Amino acid sequence: MEQRFLYHVAQKYFEHHEWHLNSVTFVVPNKRSAFFLREHVGELMKKDPSLGNPVVMTMTELMEKTAGQKRASSLRLLVMLYSAYLNVLQKRPGRSKPLPEEFDRFRFWGEMILRDFDETDRYMADPGQLFRNVKDFKEIQSTYLTEEHREIIRTYWGEDPYYGADSSPDLFWTHIHQEGEDSPARKFVLLWEILHELYTEFNRLLTEHGETYTGRAYRRAASLVKENANLRSLPALKYVFVGFNRLSIAEHLVMEKLHERGRADFYWDYSPELMDPDTGNKSGRFISEYIKRFPSHYTLDDFRPKKHIVEIVGIPSNIGQVKFASTILSAQSALVLPSEDLLPPVLASLPATIPSVNVTMGYPLKNSSLASFFSCAVKLQLRMIVRSTGHTEFFRDDVQTVISHPIISDRYPEECQAIVDYMAAEHVFNLPDTAFDSPECRFAALRPVFTPVKDSDGMDAVASYTLRLLDLLTESGLLPIEKMFAETIRTEVEELNRQATAFNVRMRRHTFFRLLENALFKKSINLEGNGATGLQVMGVLETRALSFREVVMMSMTDRVFPGRLTSRSFIPDTLRRAFGLPTAEHQESSMAYYFYRLLSHTEKMWLLFDARTGGLRSGEMSRYLYQLRFLNFSGIEIRYRQATYNVRPPAVTEGLPADISLGIRKTPEIMADVERLRDRSRLDTNALSASSLKLYINCPLAFYLEHVAEIKVPDPFKNYIDDATYGTIIHEVAQRVYEQIRDRHTYVITQKDLDSLTGNTIVDDQIRRAINLHYRKFPARILSDNNGLQQEIPNPALYEYPLEGEAKFIAKAMRHIFFEMVRHEHVPFTFIRGEARSKFQWSILPDVTVNFTMSIDRIDKISDGTNGEIVRLIDYKSGSDATEFPSLESLFDFSGTKNTKGIFQLMTYCCAYADEHRLPEETPLRPLIYPLRTVATEGIPPLLYNKKEFNNFREIESGFRARLAEKVAEIFNPSVPFYRSADDHGCKFCKYKRLCGVKPADEE
């Protein structure tokens, strides 16, 4: 793939013989441009090898070679900085220590300080002045910048609106002085107090170990060149700088000195038609000045196309962008990804017609199954319980997450199932480590995963634990790319442990685990390709100095590109401008340059952006796309459209079509399954319910999956009380207590009956039974041996087994809620039934008949003196169900802000109960919700309909029945598919979302 800009530069040096090419060094911005330039140099050398072989290197390689120091790894630099920090604090006896001592908390601001130190050195700022102790801030005046430094800054930045009188550091310190002692500004100043000492000590340690960081190498190289009149540190006779844009001051000084000696040449990739700063385009702000100051020795031929076609396409999905891109890519394309998060789906979606692919960006380790499994293992360890006996227990939820992770469950399915069976058989919420000691243990192979790492064990134990995990997975077989991930994790663990040991930095297990997890989630696997042909997949920075005829750029929203233009820093903009350090405006200029430079080389460019709105997404395309659309650029044809793309995930369940996310059409085969819901002979197995109708209204596709296709997704076991269990326990306790009162003497329950519960054990007994049954999962019945005859009996342990730990607190809360409910009961009332279950064929209207099943929490009767006896249908609700509805339509539309599902369920019960029991039309039916979570403060309020008290279902019966019949008839209408819900908010908690293949907007 010819790189026209790079090729033309190399060609000029091979055409003209002013220099023997062995004495020439080409310097480029990055490794990828260096690779392509070497390719072109190799092609040109074949024509005449006698011309010599020039050196090609990056600017960073040139500066580090000139500095003569070895660059340390980022992890080693961080640990060394922490060691320097501790040394600084030790030298300040009696003074406050404003920074946290824990290494994992230090890491956050430590990485920020490393960036600040790096920029301080790249831009040759005086650290003694920049990090000056704020105790002396009253003495700081604008005169502390030397005239030489001012001249360098003026030469580098130029006289522009971002530098001038308003950038005086006095303004910064005056603002600080006016803040209160406890203000964030004063706290910031406390951190500043040690920055210069920290910089000095950190550099001392680096010198001691003969190492450096990139910015420090730049400062040293620039200083050597500046001080060394004959430039002995730069041996080549000619340095050719190719494709640079914004220079650091260190780079500027090196280029300037070489230029003064006639030993430098410069080639700037600049298109005046697209980058003219006089038009307000920020992309040419720096390079237009460099062209004047550092001119080119040879004039390059005009290699840019005269016309550019730009297709701007808005697609309402990230995955939609990926799928769309796969249809337009070719072997001659460059695919540019401003965000690395799209790399995994991109690689999975590339068309088979592309013979070769070269990836020159990192594959994010956080997207790998190994990284996600490691996070699960970290959570397992950090949340485990250490008992007073010294034994440990792992939380059931964490255990479930680990053994259901594909990286484990696919390799050890029998052992994972054995753990599930063990916890169910033993009725334990947590998995004890002693379970692995039993000779009968069927999951001993997973001991490396469940070996506890305690606080007292320290970082060596964490490192050993992680390495044992990797050994376990490696022995079980990993895919080639998974092996790369495993080796990266292994290297990171060993490096972290080695560096911490080298600098005597001790960490607790929590610190080491978190630091390692964070490091892995920031890590990318280097997938850099070496091919010069085929599809090129790269990040924005990798495109520097490269030329492509066709480019596809994705994620072109302003939030992603240019994205956030500032990084966290201890150095405020006022001081950055004063000392010549880059600010957000300079970063934006660079991003604009990358975009317009790339465009200037293309004949066709596709710009794709996520057009969705909602949540954090505005659906707004990048500012550069707006500029292209609404500014008049010569030679650019703009085509804009909003597109949709049908994502077709593969079939994941036998019998389901591939386009499930679009809905299920009612084929004759599917209709045969639907018809079972009104087949009387199938009443016991196939019936609609209020819950299934709620599901249909919310999402017909989910209804199809559960009630027609009958795809069962088990609910995960929870070791806490969720809303459903909470409500089940309360209404079962109430049911059994009221049944015992009723069975003693009468159906009518009076205030005296309720008062008698206070000094009675009946409530506590029933609470204990319900918690043991529904929370602790004791079996309801057990087998008993009666004279050699096995028979089932109620499990006595439900009443006898004492409540311990969390169960005690739950019982106390349940008791309080129950008696608050009793306090607000309408007495007297006639208790008819609790948990009233029934199945029958229900004719909602004469032409709409279905199998129907229902379970009503409570049915009773009261008398209000006006309407005579009123039948009440009561639903206990422990969630956030609304007790008011504005209209009948709101009961059949769950997309509003009010959760009316509970009211819909109650109205359905009223309608069905009246028909099943053939109640006279004049019999009042009062639906009522008992809001358990608020009963103590709000009592038991009546339902509100259009803001008015609603006490009789009969008032809306005909309208509700007609709408319900219409909705049920729709289920059996073969022309109406089972569509996916248009409102994806409910998808977040849907158990079928993985089958559906459509991510909710707030998860993508």
Summary of the structure (lengths in Angstrom):
residues: 1004
radius of gyration: 36.3
end to end distance: 34.7
largest distance: 116.5
contacts: 3068
relative contact order: 0.08
helix: 50%
strand: 15%
